[in-house]
């Protein structure tokens, strides 16, 4: 049954709507996918097909196949499309097939949920979104707590959902052309025969059916599994981050490697609207021809707070803007820095009306070391910081006085 969607497509600059982001699983375990076989091709008539005995697998078969022999796993399933199936080879010569070859199905156990390279942002109908000017930090390339997940129709898969979280929350899951958007529907699917073959590991997927309730945005929620996300990315890129062109690259929250460009951290009031502010920056600044090579990521993140810079205390929500550009050599990060300066100027003029209480910019280009390039902070925040420092000094002075008087041991 084809899925039905009620979400309106957005402009090409924005890869997903504010209310829902659709992320599609790329990998599959289809019989007709050449990369799923050790010979790099789909088995043909003279081949012996071999599935590992102890490997659990779900395999979608799209068309009929003629085979010499096939060894099946002890625990698995074949999902047959209309007209698909297997027929024994009658010995008729097939010029396109090397007779007698053993073709083995590849191990699908290593395909991990928290591997950003196995996900892509798509439209509600499942079509790949064009590359736009908006990108995501690495933790947000994997489905976030309020995202919709799509497994392509007529596709089988197996995914490892090992996680450091008690549950991986999602708004909905679509598979085999069926959208499951309520906890009850998802629980019924999990009790079916296919779910244990498709999902394995110590994690638990939970469908909530609800989107982000906060107009200032919601944090992605993948921070507890950030180490898994980064390990998967580094494994795909040779286990080390690329060498940046700037001397002291920035380290955005939720991103695995340092970047050249600029970051802006915003403190906000209850009046702040993340989607409206993102639209404002895209329409008034990012879309300008001089910033054609700049990309922007914007989301709510939680920054850890510590006492005396050592003891973990709490986390504070803030809006993080990351700007990178396609500049090379001496131009690396320059356009991103200029756009960041324009954003800071806009905040200085209109920040209060937009619900922005303070902002801090840091830059790292090929010409400069990373560092604070500017800030706009309300006087009450500065005053609070000064009073906090004075209070701390008085407190330490009181302890020293009592110790010298022998009142404190």
C-alpha positions in Angstrom: 0.0 0.0 0.0 1.6 3.3 -1.0 2.1 5.8 1.8 0.0 9.0 2.0 1.6 12.2 3.0 0.1 15.5 4.1 3.3 17.6 4.3 3.9 20.5 1.8 7.2 20.6 0.0 9.5 23.5 0.9 11.9 25.7 -1.2 15.1 24.3 -2.6 17.2 26.3 -0.2 15.7 24.5 2.9 16.1 20.7 2.8 13.3 20.0 5.3 10.2 21.6 6.8 10.4 22.8 10.4 7.6 20.5 11.5 9.2 17.4 10.2 12.5 16.2 8.7 12.4 13.0 6.6 15.6 10.9 6.7 15.9 7.8 4.6 18.0 4.7 5.2 20.3 4.2 2.2 21.6 0.7 2.7 19.5 -2.4 1.8 19.7 -6.2 1.7 17.9 -6.7 -1.6 18.7 -9.8 -3.6 19.2 -7.7 -6.8 21.7 -5.2 -5.2 25.1 -6.1 -6.7 27.1 -4.8 -3.7 25.3 -7.3 -1.4 27.3 -10.1 -3.0 31.0 -10.9 -2.6 31.5 -11.2 -6.4 30.0 -7.7 -6.9 27.2 -9.0 -9.1 23.8 -10.6 -8.8 23.9 -14.4 -8.9 23.0 -16.0 -12.3 21.9 -19.4 -13.5 25.1 -21.4 -13.1 25.9 -20.0 -9.6 25.6 -21.6 -6.2 24.1 -19.0 -3.8 25.4 -19.2 -0.2 23.8 -17.4 2.8 25.8 -17.8 6.0 24.1 -20.3 8.2 24.2 -18.3 11.4 23.6 -14.8 9.9 20.1 -13.4 10.4 18.8 -11.6 7.3 15.8 -10.3 5.6 16.0 -10.3 1.8 13.6 -8.6 -0.7 13.4 -10.4 -4.1 12.1 -8.2 -6.9 12.2 -10.6 -9.9 12.5 -14.3 -10.8 15.9 -16.0 -10.6 17.3 -19.2 -12.0 20.0 -20.8 -9.8 21.9 -24.0 -9.6 21.7 -24.3 -5.8 21.1 -22.2 -2.7 22.1 -22.6 0.9 19.8 -20.7 3.3 20.3 -19.2 6.7 18.7 -20.9 9.8 16.9 -17.7 10.7 15.8 -15.3 7.9 13.1 -14.4 5.4 12.6 -13.8 1.7 10.1 -11.1 0.9 8.9 -11.8 -2.7 7.5 -9.1 -5.0 4.7 -10.1 -7.4 6.1 -12.5 -9.9 9.4 -13.0 -8.0 10.8 -16.4 -7.1 13.5 -19.0 -7.7 13.7 -21.7 -10.4 16.2 -24.6 -10.6 18.8 -24.3 -13.4 18.0 -26.8 -16.2 21.6 -26.8 -17.5 20.9 -24.6 -20.5 24.0 -22.7 -21.4 24.0 -19.1 -20.3 26.7 -17.1 -22.1 26.6 -14.3 -19.5 27.2 -16.6 -16.5 30.3 -18.4 -15.3 29.1 -21.8 -14.4 29.9 -23.3 -11.0 30.7 -20.1 -9.1 29.8 -19.8 -5.5 28.3 -16.3 -4.7 28.1 -15.4 -1.1 25.7 -12.8 0.5 27.6 -10.0 2.2 27.4 -9.6 6.0 24.8 -6.9 6.8 25.4 -7.0 10.6 27.7 -3.9 10.5 25.2 -1.5 9.1 24.7 0.8 12.1 21.8 3.2 12.9 24.3 5.9 14.1 26.3 5.9 10.9 25.6 9.3 9.2 26.8 8.0 5.8 23.8 5.6 5.7 21.2 8.4 5.9 20.0 11.0 3.5 17.4 13.8 3.8 14.5 13.3 1.5 11.2 14.9 0.7 8.0 13.4 2.2 7.5 11.3 -0.9 11.0 9.8 -0.5 12.7 11.8 -3.3 16.3 12.9 -2.5 16.4 16.6 -1.6 18.7 18.7 -3.8 21.9 19.9 -2.2 21.1 23.3 -0.7 22.7 26.0 1.3 21.6 24.4 4.6 23.6 21.5 6.1 23.5 19.6 9.4 26.2 19.0 12.0 27.1 15.3 12.1 24.9 14.3 15.1 21.9 15.7 13.2 22.6 13.8 10.0 21.2 10.7 11.9 17.4 10.8 12.7 16.7 13.1 15.6 13.9 12.6 18.2 11.2 14.4 16.2 12.2 13.2 12.7 10.3 10.9 10.3 12.3 7.8 9.2 11.8 6.2 5.8 12.9 2.8 4.7 12.3 2.6 0.9 9.3 0.6 -0.3 10.1 -2.8 -1.9 13.4 -2.8 0.1 14.7 -5.1 2.8 17.2 -4.1 5.4 19.0 -5.0 8.6 20.3 -2.3 10.9 22.2 -2.4 14.2 20.5 -0.1 16.8 23.0 -0.3 19.6 22.7 2.9 21.6 23.7 4.6 24.8 20.1 5.8 25.2 17.3 4.0 26.9 15.2 4.6 23.7 15.7 6.2 20.3 12.6 8.4 19.8 11.2 9.1 16.4 8.1 10.8 15.1 7.2 8.1 12.6 8.7 5.1 10.7 7.7 4.2 7.1 8.6 0.8 5.8 7.3 -1.4 3.0 5.1 1.5 1.9 3.3 1.8 5.3 3.7 4.7 7.6 3.6 3.9 11.3 3.0 7.2 13.2 1.5 6.1 16.6 3.0 4.1 19.5 0.3 1.5 19.1 0.9 0.9 15.4 4.7 0.7 16.0 4.3 -1.8 18.9 2.1 -4.0 16.7 4.8 -4.0 14.0 7.5 -4.9 16.5 5.5 -7.9 17.6 5.4 -9.2 14.0 7.8 -11.6 12.3 9.9 -9.2 10.3 11.0 -6.6 13.0 13.5 -8.9 14.7 15.1 -9.7 11.4 15.4 -6.0 10.4 16.5 -4.4 13.8 19.1 -5.9 16.1 21.3 -4.6 19.0 20.6 -3.4 22.5 18.7 -0.2 21.5 15.0 0.3 21.3 13.1 2.4 18.7 10.1 4.3 20.0 7.6 6.0 17.8 5.8 9.0 19.4 3.8 10.5 16.6 4.5 14.0 17.8 6.7 16.8 16.4 8.8 19.4 18.2 6.4 21.4 20.5 8.8 24.4 21.0 8.9 27.2 18.5 12.5 27.9 19.5 13.4 24.4 18.3 14.3 21.1 19.9 17.7 19.6 20.4 18.4 16.6 18.2 18.9 14.2 21.1 21.7 12.2 19.6 24.5 13.6 21.9 24.6 10.4 24.1 25.6 8.5 20.9 27.9 11.1 19.5 30.9 8.8 19.9 29.2 6.2 17.8 28.4 8.8 15.1 32.0 10.1 15.0 33.5 6.6 15.1 31.4 5.7 12.0 32.4 8.8 10.1 36.1 8.5 10.9 36.0 4.8 10.0 34.7 5.8 6.6 37.4 8.6 6.2 40.5 6.7 7.3 40.0 7.1 11.1 41.1 10.7 11.2 39.7 14.1 10.6 40.8 15.9 7.4 43.5 18.6 8.0 41.7 22.0 8.0 43.2 25.0 6.1 42.9 27.2 9.2 45.4 27.2 12.1 42.9 26.8 14.9 39.7 25.3 13.6 36.4 25.7 15.4 34.6 22.7 17.0 30.9 23.1 16.7 28.7 21.2 19.2 27.5 18.0 17.6 30.2 18.0 14.9 33.0 15.4 14.8 35.8 17.4 13.2 37.0 21.0 13.3 35.8 23.4 10.6 37.1 26.7 9.2 34.6 29.5 9.0 32.5 31.0 11.8 30.1 30.0 14.6 27.5 32.2 16.4 25.9 31.1 19.6 22.6 32.8 20.5 20.9 33.0 23.9 17.2 33.5 23.3 13.9 34.5 25.0 10.5 32.9 24.8 9.7 35.1 21.8 12.4 33.4 19.6 11.1 31.4 16.6 13.8 29.2 15.1 12.1 28.6 11.8 11.3 32.2 11.2 14.8 33.3 12.1 16.3 30.7 9.8 14.1 31.9 7.0 15.1 35.5 7.7 18.8 34.7 7.4 18.3 32.7 4.2 16.2 35.3 2.5 18.0 38.5 3.6 21.6 37.4 3.9 22.5 33.8 2.8 20.8 34.3 -0.6 22.9 37.2 -1.6 25.2 36.5 -4.6 28.4 37.3 -2.6 27.6 34.4 -0.2 26.9 31.9 -3.0 29.7 29.6 -1.6 28.6 29.7 2.0 26.6 27.0 3.8 24.8 27.3 7.1 23.7 24.9 9.8 21.4 26.2 12.5 19.8 24.3 15.4 19.2 24.2 19.1 22.0 22.5 21.1 22.7 22.0 24.8 26.0 23.3 26.0 27.4 21.7 29.1 28.0 24.1 32.1 30.7 23.5 34.7 31.5 24.9 38.2 35.0 26.5 38.2 35.5 25.0 34.7 35.8 21.5 36.1 32.8 20.1 37.9 29.8 19.3 35.6 26.8 21.4 36.7 24.1 21.5 34.1 23.5 22.2 30.4 22.2 25.3 28.8 20.1 25.4 25.6 21.4 27.8 22.9 21.0 28.3 19.2 24.1 27.4 17.3 24.8 28.8 13.8 27.7 27.2 11.9 29.0 28.9 8.7 31.4 27.3 6.3 32.4 28.2 2.7 34.1 26.8 -0.4 37.0 29.2 -0.2 40.4 27.7 -0.8 43.9 28.7 0.2 44.0 32.3 1.6 40.3 32.6 1.0 39.3 29.7 3.3 36.5 30.9 5.7 36.6 34.5 4.6 33.1 34.6 3.1 31.7 32.7 6.1 33.3 35.3 8.4 31.8 38.2 6.4 28.4 36.6 6.6 28.8 36.1 10.4 29.7 39.7 10.8 26.5 40.7 8.9 24.4 38.4 11.1 25.9 40.0 14.2 25.1 43.5 12.9 21.6 42.4 12.2 21.3 41.1 15.8 22.7 44.4 17.2 19.9 46.2 15.4 17.0 43.8 15.7 18.0 41.1 18.2 15.6 42.2 20.9 12.6 42.1 18.6 13.7 38.7 17.3 13.9 37.2 20.8 17.7 37.1 20.9 19.1 38.2 24.3 22.8 37.7 23.5 25.2 36.5 20.8 28.8 35.4 20.5 30.8 34.9 17.3 34.0 33.0 16.8 35.9 32.7 13.6 38.7 30.6 12.1 40.0 31.4 8.7 43.2 30.8 6.8 44.4 34.2 7.9 43.4 34.2 11.6 43.4 32.0 14.6 40.0 31.0 15.9 38.7 33.3 18.6 35.9 35.5 19.7 35.3 38.0 16.9 32.5 39.9 18.5 29.6 39.7 20.9 26.4 41.5 21.8 25.4 40.7 25.5 22.8 42.4 27.5 24.1 44.5 30.4 22.2 42.3 33.0 24.2 39.3 31.9 27.5 41.1 32.3 26.4 42.5 35.6 25.4 39.0 36.8 28.8 37.6 35.8 30.7 40.4 37.6 28.5 39.9 40.8 29.2 36.1 40.6 32.9 36.7 40.5 32.8 39.1 43.4 30.7 36.7 45.4 33.1 33.9 44.7 36.1 36.0 45.8 34.3 37.1 49.0 33.4 33.4 49.8 37.0 32.2 49.3 38.2 35.2 51.4 35.8 34.3 54.2 37.0 30.7 54.2 40.7 31.9 54.4 39.9 34.3 57.2 38.2 31.5 59.3 41.1 29.2 58.6 43.7 31.7 59.8 41.6 32.4 63.0 41.5 28.7 63.7 37.8 28.5 63.4 38.0 26.2 60.4 40.1 23.0 60.3 
